[in-house]
Amino acid sequence: MTDFDLDLRTVEDEHIDEEFEGEIVLGILDGTTPAEKWLQTVSNGSVLVLCVDGEVNDLAAGFARDVKESGGSLVHFRGFLIVAPPGVDVNTDPL
């Protein structure tokens, strides 16, 4: 086995300079929460993971276009809608 030198403090100092401002927000997309609230949450840098209770296109119509136009992404997967702000990629390649 080969010996190698791994200094995790150096890795952390060099690669974790930026603080993540957002969070992952779980919710239910059923029409009871105003679209503006979902849009504001994503605009603040958070990722939404929403359980869809109804027709996703109708329920997300109030914020989906704004998210896409700002550079964010929306992915509907197995009854959930994942909404990510610009700069946060949702990798669907394994699907």
N, C-alpha and C positions, 0 to 999 in steps of 0.2 A: 504494500500500500504506500502511496506517495504522501509525504508530509506537505502541507501547505499552510500558509499563514493567512488567517482571516481575522481582520480587526473590525468587528461589527460597529464599534463606536465611530470609526472613520466612515464606514458606509452610511450610517445614519446621518452624520454631519454633512456629508456630500450630497446625499440623495433625498433627504427629508427636510429641505429648507422651507418649503411652502406649507402653510397650515391649511388643512381642508376646512372650509367654512360651513359646508352643508352637512346634511345628515340623510339617512335613509328614513323616509316617512311611509308608514303602512296606513292604508285606508281602504274604504269601500267606495267604489264609484257607482252610485245608485241614483244620482240626481239630487240628493239632499244637500250636498255641499256645493256652494256657489263656485262656478268655474274660475272666478277671480281668485279665490283662495288657493286652488290648485296651481294656477298660473303664478301667483306670488310666491308660493313655496318653491317652485322650480326656479323662478327668477332669483331667488335668494341662494341658489346653488345646491338645493337638496334634490335627491332622487325620490320619486314617488313609486311605490309598489302598491297598486290598487286592485283589489278584488272587484271584478266587474259583475254587477248585478243588473243585467239588462242588455240592451243593444249597445255595444261599445262605441259604434260610430255616432249614435245619437247622444250618448252620455258624455263623450269627449269633445263634441263639436264646439263647445264654448271655449276651449283652450288649446286644442290640438294644432290648429293653424298657427297660432302665435308661437307655440313651442317650436314647431318646425321652422318658421321664418326666422326665429332667433338663433337657429343652429342647433337646437336640442333634438332629441330623438324620442320616438314612441315605439314600443314593441308590444304587441298583443301576444301573450304566450300562456296557454293552458288556463284561460279564465282570468288572467291577470294582465293589467296594463302597466308596463314599466315606462316611466317618463323621466328622462334624464336631461339635465341642463347642458348648454354648450360646453364642450370640453370633457364631457364624461361619455365615453363610448359604451354602448351595449353590444357585446360581442355575440352575434348569433351564428357564427361559423360552425360551432359544434352541432347545431341543429340540422 
